[in-house]
Amino acid sequence: MRNGNATSTSRPGFHTHSALRAPHSAFYISFSAMPVQPIAWSPNGAVRILDQRALPEARIERDLETVDDVADAIRTLQVRGAPLIGIAAAMGLVAALRPSRGARREAFLARLAELVAVLGATRPTAVNLRWALERMRRAAQDAPGDGGAIWDRLVAQAGAILEEDRAMCRRIGEAGLPLIPDGARVLTHCNAGALATGGIGTALAPVYVAHAAGRRVHVYVDETRPLLQGARLTAWELTEAGVPCTVLADAAAGALLRAKEVDVIVVGADRIAANGDFANKIGTYALAVLALHHEVPFYCAAPSSTIDPAVATGEGIPIEQRAPEEVTAFAGRRIAPPAAGVLNPAFDVTPARYVRAFITDRGVVQPPFGAGS
């Protein structure tokens, strides 16, 4: 575990590239100088993460060196958000395979397969995890030579996944900019910002681009029960960026919409089916129903890597069930009787008919989505 300032590298174990932390006032859309950078390489080749469980009370950095470290970080939400999970898994493979660089080809690939299986089992809903792992696996299979040469290819591939995500976030922001006029009041759910990606986020990307362009934007942030990703994370990074925001209880969203205090709703996604049904943090579906009733445009923002054309509809998206304690306890205190049952799905599925459009790195688009969408 690390606290305070730290540095990252463009390649694990090589020269210093950029700071993981930056001054409070320095939010730049150029990515490298962003104060919210949730993942980077450490100088010794570990995966350095910003432990999101500690926010906003503390800013704690952790160096992950083994596959168990990375799997635990993903499973326990030290890193979260579909794009960031994929990035962390790719970088985690590189860090965990460092000791195997001297292995022969067959042994190295066998070890890679073991690590891919471990990481792939951490969270079932976010398709970016499996997408990134499969991309790393294919890169290794296509690379010539033994362990060292394959590892070098994996280093490059993990770096490409990170850099491509940064670019996709920027394109999402630019594509969604026309939907965020000056004076816009935006409602969002959970955290689909810089803390969930390698760049400026998905749902928050148009907000950040609009803010950088000088437009006045106010963001209403659902607290997002039970783990409060909206209150803890989205509000934190928005205030770091200087974007005005208001946190509200999830149950207050309907009253806010009824009072006509929201111009547009933008949320992220963990998996998008071919027909446009999508899984996102629990509570998204209810928000979409309210948006339709109150005639407020509802958009889903996500990179193309979140689209899963192999899943025809939302019925085929697996929904992660999380620990009962996330619901029955709060701040270390039990808030429900021990005999009560618990339902704690991490996600719900919003049907495509509730979505005005999808804001992606390839523009503002409509389903259906096929391969290459």
C-alpha positions in Angstrom: 0.0 0.0 0.0 1.2 3.5 -0.8 0.0 6.9 0.4 0.9 10.3 -1.0 2.6 11.1 -4.3 3.6 8.4 -6.7 4.8 8.1 -10.2 3.8 5.8 -13.1 5.7 4.6 -16.1 4.8 4.2 -19.8 6.2 0.7 -19.6 6.5 -1.4 -16.4 9.8 -1.0 -14.8 11.1 1.7 -17.2 11.4 5.5 -17.3 8.9 7.7 -15.5 6.1 8.9 -17.7 3.5 10.9 -15.6 2.3 11.4 -12.1 -0.5 9.4 -10.7 -1.6 12.4 -8.7 -1.8 16.0 -9.9 -2.7 19.3 -8.3 -6.3 19.7 -7.2 -7.0 22.5 -9.7 -5.4 20.8 -12.7 -8.1 19.0 -14.5 -7.2 18.7 -18.2 -9.0 16.9 -20.9 -5.5 15.9 -22.3 -5.6 12.9 -20.0 -2.0 12.8 -18.9 -2.4 15.7 -16.5 -5.7 14.6 -15.0 -5.9 14.6 -11.2 -8.2 11.6 -11.4 -6.0 8.8 -12.8 -7.1 5.5 -11.3 -4.5 3.2 -12.8 -0.9 3.4 -13.9 2.4 1.4 -13.9 4.6 1.8 -10.9 8.3 2.2 -11.4 9.0 -1.4 -10.5 6.4 -2.8 -12.9 3.4 -3.3 -10.5 -0.1 -2.1 -11.3 -0.7 1.0 -9.3 -4.3 1.7 -8.5 -6.2 4.3 -6.6 -8.2 2.3 -4.1 -11.7 3.5 -4.7 -13.1 2.0 -1.5 -11.3 4.8 0.5 -12.7 7.7 -1.4 -13.6 10.4 -0.6 -12.1 10.3 2.9 -8.6 9.2 1.8 -6.6 8.9 -1.4 -4.8 5.6 -1.1 -2.6 4.0 -3.8 -1.9 0.3 -3.9 0.7 -1.6 -6.0 -0.6 -4.9 -7.3 2.0 -7.5 -8.3 0.3 -10.9 -8.4 -2.8 -12.2 -10.1 -4.4 -12.7 -6.7 -3.8 -9.0 -5.9 -5.5 -8.0 -9.1 -8.4 -10.4 -8.8 -9.0 -9.2 -5.3 -8.9 -5.6 -6.3 -11.5 -6.2 -9.0 -13.7 -8.4 -6.9 -13.7 -6.0 -3.9 -14.2 -2.9 -6.0 -10.8 -1.3 -5.4 -11.0 -0.9 -9.1 -14.4 -0.8 -10.8 -16.2 0.4 -13.9 -16.4 -1.9 -16.9 -13.6 -0.2 -19.0 -11.3 0.1 -16.0 -11.8 -3.5 -15.0 -10.6 -4.6 -18.5 -7.6 -2.3 -18.3 -6.7 -3.6 -14.9 -7.0 -7.2 -16.0 -4.7 -6.6 -19.0 -2.1 -4.8 -17.0 -2.4 -7.4 -14.2 -1.5 -10.1 -16.6 1.7 -8.3 -17.5 2.7 -7.8 -13.8 1.8 -11.4 -12.8 3.7 -12.9 -15.8 6.9 -10.9 -15.2 8.5 -13.8 -13.2 7.7 -16.2 -16.1 9.6 -14.3 -18.7 12.4 -17.0 -18.8 9.9 -19.8 -19.5 9.7 -21.7 -22.7 6.8 -20.9 -25.0 4.5 -23.7 -24.0 5.0 -23.2 -20.3 4.5 -19.4 -20.6 1.2 -19.8 -22.5 0.0 -22.4 -20.0 0.6 -20.0 -17.2 -1.1 -17.2 -19.1 -4.2 -19.4 -19.5 -4.3 -20.1 -15.8 -4.2 -16.3 -15.0 -6.8 -15.5 -17.6 -9.2 -18.0 -16.0 -8.6 -16.5 -12.5 -9.2 -12.9 -13.6 -12.1 -13.8 -15.9 -14.0 -15.3 -13.0 -13.9 -12.2 -10.8 -17.0 -10.4 -12.2 -19.5 -11.9 -14.6 -21.5 -8.9 -16.0 -18.9 -6.4 -17.4 -18.0 -7.6 -20.9 -14.9 -5.4 -21.1 -13.2 -7.8 -18.7 -13.5 -10.8 -21.0 -12.9 -8.6 -24.1 -9.5 -7.4 -22.7 -8.5 -10.9 -21.5 -9.3 -12.4 -24.9 -7.4 -9.7 -26.7 -4.3 -10.4 -24.5 -4.6 -14.1 -25.0 -4.7 -13.7 -28.8 -1.7 -11.3 -28.7 0.2 -13.9 -26.8 -0.8 -16.7 -29.2 0.2 -14.6 -32.2 3.6 -13.5 -30.8 6.6 -15.6 -31.9 9.3 -16.9 -29.5 9.4 -17.9 -25.9 8.3 -16.2 -22.7 10.4 -13.0 -22.9 9.2 -12.2 -26.4 5.6 -13.0 -25.6 5.8 -10.9 -22.5 7.1 -7.9 -24.5 4.1 -8.3 -26.8 1.7 -8.3 -23.8 3.3 -5.2 -22.4 2.6 -3.4 -25.7 -0.9 -4.8 -25.9 -1.9 -3.7 -22.3 -0.5 -0.2 -23.1 -2.6 -0.1 -26.3 -5.8 -1.1 -24.4 -5.2 1.7 -21.9 -4.4 4.3 -24.6 -7.3 3.3 -26.8 -9.7 3.6 -23.9 -8.4 7.1 -23.3 -9.1 8.0 -26.9 -12.5 6.3 -26.9 -13.5 8.4 -23.8 -12.5 11.6 -25.6 -14.6 10.6 -28.7 -17.6 9.8 -26.5 -17.3 13.2 -25.0 -17.1 14.9 -28.3 -20.0 12.8 -29.7 -22.2 13.7 -26.7 -21.2 17.4 -26.6 -24.2 18.6 -28.7 -26.5 16.9 -26.2 -25.1 19.1 -23.3 -26.0 22.8 -24.1 -25.0 25.7 -22.1 -26.9 25.7 -18.8 -27.7 22.0 -19.0 -28.9 20.1 -15.9 -27.7 16.5 -16.2 -28.7 13.6 -14.0 -26.5 10.6 -13.8 -26.4 7.3 -11.8 -23.5 5.5 -10.2 -20.0 6.4 -11.5 -19.2 6.4 -15.2 -16.5 9.0 -15.1 -12.7 9.1 -15.0 -12.6 6.7 -12.0 -14.3 4.0 -14.1 -12.1 4.3 -17.2 -8.6 5.0 -18.5 -9.7 8.5 -19.6 -12.4 11.1 -18.8 -15.1 8.5 -18.5 -18.2 7.6 -20.5 -21.4 9.1 -19.1 -19.4 12.0 -17.7 -17.2 12.5 -20.8 -19.7 14.9 -22.5 -20.0 16.8 -19.2 -16.2 17.2 -19.0 -15.9 18.3 -22.6 -18.8 20.8 -22.2 -17.2 22.1 -19.1 -13.8 22.5 -20.8 -15.6 24.4 -23.6 -16.9 26.9 -21.1 -20.5 25.7 -21.0 -22.3 25.9 -17.7 -23.3 22.4 -16.6 -24.8 21.2 -13.3 -24.8 17.5 -12.5 -27.3 15.8 -10.3 -25.7 12.7 -8.8 -27.8 9.7 -7.6 -26.1 8.5 -4.4 -26.4 4.9 -5.8 -27.2 2.5 -3.1 -26.0 0.3 -1.6 -22.3 1.2 -2.1 -22.8 4.9 -2.8 -20.6 5.1 -5.9 -22.5 8.3 -7.0 -22.1 10.1 -3.7 -18.5 8.8 -2.9 -17.0 8.7 -6.4 -18.9 10.7 -9.0 -19.4 13.7 -6.7 -15.7 13.5 -5.7 -14.3 13.6 -9.2 -16.8 16.3 -10.3 -15.7 18.5 -7.5 -12.1 17.8 -8.3 -12.8 18.9 -11.8 -14.7 22.1 -10.7 -18.0 20.9 -12.1 -21.0 22.0 -9.9 -22.9 19.0 -8.6 -25.7 18.0 -6.2 -26.0 14.6 -4.6 -29.5 13.2 -4.1 -31.0 10.1 -2.6 -31.9 7.6 -5.3 -35.5 7.8 -4.3 -35.6 11.6 -4.9 -34.9 11.3 -8.7 -38.6 11.0 -9.5 -39.5 14.2 -7.6 -36.6 16.0 -9.3 -37.9 14.9 -12.7 -41.5 15.8 -11.9 -40.3 19.3 -10.9 -38.7 19.6 -14.4 -35.2 20.2 -12.9 -33.5 17.8 -15.3 -32.8 18.4 -19.0 -31.0 15.1 -19.8 -30.0 11.8 -18.2 -26.8 10.1 -19.1 -25.7 6.8 -17.6 -22.9 4.3 -18.4 -23.1 0.5 -19.2 -21.4 -2.7 -18.2 -22.7 -4.7 -21.1 -24.9 -3.8 -24.1 -26.8 -6.6 -26.0 -27.1 -6.6 -29.7 -30.7 -5.3 -29.6 -29.7 -2.3 -27.3 -30.8 -3.7 -24.0 -28.1 -2.9 -21.5 -26.9 -3.7 -18.0 -25.8 -1.0 -15.7 -25.7 -0.3 -11.9 -28.9 -1.4 -10.1 -31.4 1.4 -10.2 -30.8 2.4 -13.8 -33.9 0.7 -15.1 -36.1 2.5 -12.6 -34.5 5.8 -13.7 -35.2 5.0 -17.3 -38.8 4.3 -16.6 -39.1 7.7 -14.8 -37.4 9.4 -17.7 -39.8 8.1 -20.2 -42.8 9.0 -18.1 -41.5 12.6 -17.6 -40.3 12.9 -21.2 -36.7 13.5 -20.3 -34.2 12.2 -22.9 -32.3 9.2 -21.5 -28.9 8.3 -23.0 -26.4 5.5 -22.5 -22.7 6.3 -23.0 -20.2 3.5 -23.5 -17.2 2.5 -25.6 -17.8 0.1 -28.5 -15.9 -2.6 -26.4 -19.0 -2.7 -24.1 -21.2 -3.9 -26.9 -21.6 -7.7 -26.9 -23.1 -8.7 -30.2 -23.0 -12.3 -29.1 -25.8 -11.6 -26.6 -29.0 -11.1 -28.5 -31.1 -9.4 -25.8 -30.8 -8.3 -22.2 -32.2 -11.7 -21.1 -28.8 -13.2 -21.9 -26.7 -10.8 -19.7 -25.6 -12.5 -16.5 -26.3 -10.4 -13.4 -23.8 -10.4 -10.6 -25.2 -11.1 -7.1 -23.1 -9.5 -4.4 -22.7 -10.1 -0.7 -25.7 -9.5 1.6 -23.5 -7.4 3.9 -23.4 -4.6 1.4 -27.1 -4.1 2.1 -27.5 -5.2 5.7 -24.6 -3.1 7.1 -23.7 0.6 6.8 -20.5 2.2 8.0 -19.7 -1.0 10.0 -23.1 -1.1 11.7 -25.9 -3.6 11.0 -29.0 -1.9 9.8 -31.2 -4.9 9.1 -32.2 -7.8 11.4 -30.2 -11.0 11.0 -33.3 -13.0 10.1 -34.2 -10.8 7.1 -33.4 -12.1 3.6 -31.4 -10.0 1.2 -31.5 -9.3 -2.5 -28.4 -7.5 -3.8 -28.0 -7.6 -7.6 -25.2 -5.4 -8.7 -26.9 -4.5 -12.0 -30.3 -4.4 -13.7 -31.2 -4.5 -17.4 -32.8 -1.5 -19.1 -34.7 -2.3 -22.3 -33.6 -0.5 -25.5 -37.0 1.1 -25.9 -36.3 3.4 -23.0 -33.0 4.7 -24.5 -33.1 7.8 -26.8 -29.7 6.8 -28.2 -26.2 5.4 -27.4 -23.3 7.8 -27.2 -20.2 5.8 -28.3 -16.7 6.4 -29.6 -18.2 5.9 -33.0 -20.9 8.6 -32.6 -24.5 8.8 -31.4 -26.0 5.6 -32.6 -29.1 3.3 -32.5 -29.3 -0.5 -32.2 -29.2 -3.1 -33.4 -25.5 -3.7 -33.0 -23.6 -6.3 -34.9 -19.9 -7.4 -34.8 -17.7 -4.3 -35.2 -20.4 -1.9 -33.9 
